[in-house]
Amino acid sequence: MGFVRWFKKDGKWNINRITGGAFICAALVFSLVGCFYTPYDPNAINGELKNTAPSLAHLFGTDNFGRDVFSRVMKGAGTTFLVGLSVVTAGAVGGCLLGAFTGYFGGKADLILMRVNDAIAAIPSILLALVFVGVFGSGTVQLIAALGILFIPSFARVVRSGFLVQKELDYVKNARLMGAGHLRIMFVHILPNLKSSLFSALAIGFNNAVLSEAAMSYLSLGVQLPDASLGRMLSEAQPYLFRAPWNAVAPGLMILFSVLGAGLLSLEGGEKSGGV
């Protein structure tokens, strides 16, 4: 029943949550299946099937190496979503810790750290990721590390602003009077009351992480061959865009549905939270 209530607002079905959840679930199930099963080997090259049109044998056609596009989309979606989830997790953990300590304790440390945080946030994340990858090399691990660090400022701002409000409320003062320690107040009392704002931030973060991975892999600075990713597939499809458009349509639509679903879910993170 609690799961069903999550898809309702003021007693009415919430179309944004239902639609966004359906898009995200469909994309994640599709990618999870691709981790265990694909109709063909996604990296198998067949010179006789280069750029063949979609058919019953190859639902999304084949690419310029004769590889099955449907199988590569399944595998590539899994890679892209794994990168996106890893980036969001790293950014959320780092941002929650930074935002919680600066928002709760304040002082000069808050002033200095948040100014550094704002300076990093002011620079386009893709530009900083390019610098990071240029220094440490390209690859999936380097991409996750670069984007994970760059996603920390956005989560830190959300958590800090919530802590600044929540720490002045009565339930926090009561917890202090009852002898609760700072860490308990921060992570047991206050942080759970930011779940609505954090959920919205996580949805937006996943949206941006998928787009960032696609952009970096499109530039050949993210996921490397022979591994498939949605951004990498778009890069490989560009020279054949007019001769074999199906190479770009399938991964493009997968990115579109994923970010659209996450965007619709992020619209629902503005409810007010009460103390516990």
C-alpha positions in Angstrom: 0.0 0.0 0.0 2.9 2.4 0.8 4.2 1.8 -2.7 0.9 2.6 -4.3 0.5 5.8 -2.2 3.9 7.0 -3.5 2.2 7.3 -6.9 -0.6 9.4 -5.6 -0.7 13.0 -4.5 -3.6 14.5 -2.5 -5.5 11.3 -3.1 -5.1 11.5 -6.9 -2.9 9.5 -9.2 0.2 11.4 -10.1 0.8 11.3 -13.8 4.3 12.6 -13.6 5.4 9.9 -11.2 3.6 7.1 -13.0 5.0 8.1 -16.4 8.5 8.8 -15.2 8.6 5.6 -13.1 7.3 3.5 -16.1 10.1 5.0 -18.4 12.8 4.4 -15.8 11.7 0.9 -14.9 11.4 -0.1 -18.6 14.9 1.2 -19.3 16.4 -0.4 -16.3 14.7 -3.8 -16.9 15.9 -3.7 -20.5 19.5 -3.0 -19.4 19.4 -5.6 -16.6 18.3 -8.3 -19.1 21.2 -7.2 -21.3 23.6 -8.0 -18.5 22.7 -11.7 -18.7 21.3 -12.3 -22.1 21.5 -10.7 -25.6 20.3 -12.3 -28.8 23.7 -12.0 -30.3 27.2 -11.3 -29.1 27.3 -7.5 -29.0 30.9 -7.4 -30.1 30.7 -10.1 -32.8 31.8 -8.7 -36.2 30.2 -9.9 -39.4 31.4 -8.3 -42.6 28.6 -9.7 -44.7 25.9 -7.9 -42.6 27.3 -4.3 -42.5 24.6 -1.7 -42.1 21.7 -4.0 -42.8 18.2 -2.5 -42.2 16.0 -3.7 -39.3 14.4 -7.1 -39.8 13.0 -10.0 -37.8 16.5 -11.4 -37.5 18.0 -8.1 -36.3 15.3 -5.9 -34.8 17.4 -2.7 -34.8 19.5 -3.6 -37.8 23.3 -3.9 -37.8 26.1 -1.4 -37.6 29.0 -0.7 -39.9 30.9 -3.7 -38.5 27.9 -6.1 -38.9 27.2 -6.1 -35.1 23.6 -6.5 -34.0 22.4 -3.1 -32.8 19.7 -4.5 -30.6 22.2 -6.5 -28.6 24.6 -3.6 -28.4 21.9 -1.3 -27.1 21.0 -3.8 -24.4 24.6 -4.1 -23.3 25.4 -0.4 -23.8 22.3 0.7 -21.8 23.6 -1.4 -18.9 27.0 0.2 -19.1 25.6 3.7 -19.3 23.2 3.2 -16.4 25.9 1.6 -14.3 28.1 4.7 -14.9 25.2 7.0 -14.1 24.2 5.2 -10.9 27.9 5.0 -9.8 28.4 8.7 -10.4 25.2 9.7 -8.6 26.1 7.5 -5.6 29.5 8.9 -5.3 28.3 12.5 -5.7 25.4 11.9 -3.2 27.6 10.4 -0.5 30.3 13.1 -0.8 27.7 15.9 -1.1 25.6 14.7 1.8 28.7 14.5 4.1 29.9 18.0 3.0 26.5 19.6 3.1 25.6 18.1 6.4 28.7 19.2 8.2 28.8 22.7 6.7 25.1 23.3 7.2 25.0 21.9 10.8 28.2 23.4 12.2 28.5 26.6 10.1 31.3 28.9 10.9 34.5 29.7 8.9 34.7 26.1 7.7 31.3 26.5 6.1 32.2 29.8 4.5 35.5 28.5 3.0 34.2 25.0 1.9 31.0 26.4 0.3 33.0 29.1 -1.6 35.2 26.3 -3.0 32.0 24.3 -3.7 30.5 27.2 -5.6 33.7 27.8 -7.6 33.7 24.2 -8.8 30.0 24.3 -9.6 30.4 27.5 -11.7 32.7 25.6 -14.1 30.9 23.4 -16.7 31.2 19.8 -15.5 32.1 18.5 -18.9 35.0 20.9 -19.1 36.4 19.8 -15.7 35.8 16.1 -16.7 37.8 16.6 -19.8 40.7 18.0 -17.7 40.5 15.1 -15.3 40.4 12.5 -18.1 43.3 14.3 -19.8 45.4 14.0 -16.7 44.5 10.5 -15.5 43.6 8.9 -18.9 40.3 7.8 -20.4 38.2 4.8 -19.3 35.1 3.8 -17.4 36.7 4.0 -13.9 38.3 7.4 -14.7 35.0 8.7 -16.0 33.1 7.6 -12.9 35.7 9.2 -10.6 35.7 12.5 -12.6 32.0 12.9 -12.8 31.4 11.6 -9.2 33.7 14.4 -7.8 32.0 17.0 -10.0 28.5 16.0 -8.9 29.4 16.6 -5.2 28.7 20.4 -5.2 25.1 20.0 -6.4 24.2 17.6 -3.7 26.1 19.6 -1.1 24.1 22.7 -1.8 20.8 20.8 -1.4 21.8 19.1 1.8 23.3 22.3 3.3 20.2 24.4 2.7 18.0 21.7 4.3 20.3 21.5 7.3 20.2 25.3 7.8 16.4 25.1 8.1 16.0 21.9 10.0 18.6 22.4 12.7 16.6 25.4 14.1 13.4 23.3 14.5 12.0 22.1 17.8 12.6 18.4 17.2 16.4 19.1 16.8 16.4 21.2 20.0 14.6 18.4 21.9 17.1 15.8 20.6 19.9 18.0 22.0 18.2 18.3 25.4 17.8 14.5 25.5 21.6 14.2 25.1 21.8 13.0 21.4 25.2 13.5 19.9 25.9 15.7 16.8 26.3 12.7 14.4 23.0 11.1 15.6 21.2 14.4 15.2 22.7 15.0 11.7 22.2 11.5 10.2 19.3 10.0 12.2 17.1 13.0 12.9 17.7 15.6 10.2 18.9 13.8 7.1 15.8 11.6 6.8 13.6 14.7 6.7 15.4 15.8 3.6 14.3 12.7 1.6 12.0 14.7 -0.7 14.7 17.1 -1.7 17.3 14.4 -2.0 15.0 12.3 -4.1 14.6 15.2 -6.6 18.4 15.8 -6.5 19.0 12.1 -7.2 16.7 12.0 -10.1 18.2 15.2 -11.6 21.7 13.8 -10.9 20.9 10.5 -12.7 19.6 12.5 -15.6 22.8 14.6 -15.8 25.0 11.6 -15.3 23.5 9.7 -18.2 23.9 12.8 -20.5 27.4 13.4 -19.3 28.5 9.8 -19.9 26.9 9.9 -23.3 28.8 13.1 -24.1 32.2 11.9 -22.8 31.9 8.5 -24.6 30.8 10.3 -27.7 34.1 12.1 -27.6 35.9 8.7 -27.0 36.9 9.9 -23.6 34.6 7.6 -21.6 33.8 4.0 -22.2 36.4 2.4 -24.5 36.2 -0.2 -27.2 35.2 -3.0 -27.4 32.7 -2.2 -24.6 29.4 -0.7 -25.8 27.8 2.4 -24.3 25.0 4.6 -25.6 27.2 7.5 -26.2 29.9 5.4 -27.9 27.2 4.0 -30.2 26.1 7.5 -31.2 29.7 8.4 -32.0 30.1 5.3 -34.2 26.8 5.9 -35.9 27.5 9.5 -36.9 29.4 8.8 -40.2 26.5 6.6 -41.3 23.7 8.8 -40.1 22.0 9.2 -43.5 22.9 5.8 -44.9 22.0 3.7 -41.8 20.1 6.0 -39.4 18.9 3.0 -37.3 22.4 2.9 -35.8 21.7 6.2 -34.0 17.9 6.0 -33.5 17.9 3.1 -31.0 20.6 4.4 -28.6 19.3 7.9 -28.9 15.7 6.8 -28.0 17.1 4.9 -25.0 18.9 8.0 -23.7 15.7 10.1 -24.4 13.4 7.8 -22.4 15.8 7.5 -19.5 16.4 11.2 -19.0 12.7 12.0 -19.6 11.7 9.5 -17.0 14.2 10.9 -14.5 13.1 14.4 -15.3 9.5 13.6 -14.6 10.4 12.0 -11.3 12.5 15.0 -10.3 9.4 17.3 -10.6 8.0 15.7 -7.5 10.6 16.5 -4.9 9.3 19.7 -3.5 7.0 18.5 -0.7 7.7 19.9 2.8 9.2 17.6 5.4 8.3 17.6 9.1 10.4 16.7 12.1 10.6 13.3 13.7 
